Amino acid sequence: MPEGDTVFQAAGRLQAALAGKPLTRCDIRVPRYVTVDLTGRTVDEALARGKHLLIRVGASTIHSHLKMEGIWFVGSKTARWPRPTHQARIILETESSVAVGFALGRLEVIRRADESSVVGYLGPDLLGPDWDADRAEANLRRRPERPIGHALLDQTNLAGIGNVYRCELCFLHRTHPATPVGDIADLSAWMASAHRLLLANRDRPVRVTTGVDRPGRGLWVYGRDRRACLRCGTTIRAGRLGGSDEHDRSVYWCPACQPEPGPGSQ
């Protein structure tokens, strides 16, 4: 599941393979940008911004978002690709390396001066130099009636949390995902937990939130529906929070550790 840590790792691989090197091939397989050719230009840097990837090449920026299925593969020019050729949306080569974006949910080439048009709406980046826990908390509190499970996925509040981390954070703080933001007194502690979790996983090949790096033990609740809670043994549940919120995806929780909010909650 691509979240802030996954994108951070992808940016690191792209930076190591491309930065400071001229492109010997630029093949963009998106109709709108098929005529764009950055061959011969030197890649300045690759960086993550929340769940977005920016590859800066002179006055241009290649902007991508993995969405659910996308990946960036980086390897030698003779390396075997991990996915079929027809899924390749962009191929960037240097004298020694290749970077291929497969099944990218979004890919575009913009002017570097216009980057704010694609990432300017984001809240503080949990893995970025602009991380500001106080501002992230203030953003969340602007809508106190909103379920915390929806608010955490809203990248305008804070950037980098996806479905895995929102479920794990709710469990760690013993809070049902449907609980209104306004009912949570210790949001500053949530921000500290979110930052700590993403920092701990930004260099890990397998995401771990429990502190136990073993198959089936790395996550508290995400993807563990119908299995026993690692804390209390109660069967983990899965479902949706409902409503019209665009961030209404499947959530996982322990009904004993995270009781549903009472009838008085909004």
C-alpha positions, 0 to 999 in steps of 0.5 A: 500500500503506497503511503508516505514511507513508500513514496519516500523510499521511491524518491530515494532510489530515483535520487540515487539513480538519476540525480546529477546525470543527463538523460539518455532516454525519455519515453513518456507513454501518456498521450498528452505528454508523448511528445515531451522529450527531456533527453540530454537534460540533467536530472537535478533531484527527485523528492517526495512530497507526501504521497507525490513524487517530483523529478526535477529536470531543468525548468521541468518537473515530472510529477507522479502519484502511485495511487493504489497500483503504481510503482517506480522500478529502478535498476540497471539498463539490463535488469528484468522489469518486474511488470509487463511492458504495457504497464510502463507509463514512463521510461527514464534512462541514464548511461548506467540506470533505468527508472520505469514508472508502472501503472502510475495513477497520475503522471504529468510534466509541468513547469518547475515554477508551477509545482504548487499547482499539484502539491501546494494544497498539501498539509505538513509532510510527515517525512518532509522538512516542513513537518509542523505538528501544531499546524497539522493538529490545527488543520484537523481541528477545523472540522471537529464533527468529522470522523478521525478516520476520515480526517487522517486520510485528508492530505490537506490536513497532513501529508503522508498517511494512508489507510494502513497508518490511519487504522494503526494510529486509531488502534494505538490510541484506542479510538474507534475510527468513527470518533469525531475529531472534536472528541479527541483531546490528545491530538498532539500525541497522535501527531507525535505517533504518526511522525514516529511511525513513518520515521521508523518505517521510511527505510524498512522494506516491510512496514512494522507498527507493532515492533515485531518484524515477523509475518502476521505480527507486524501490524496491529489491525490493518488487513487482520479482519476475522483474526484475533487482536494482538493485544486482547484476543478479540476478533478484529472487524472491518467495515466502512465509516459511511457518509459521503466523504471521499475518504470512506475506505475499509477500516479495521479495528478491535471492538474491545480496544476501540469501542464505538463512539456513544450515541451522543457523538456527532 
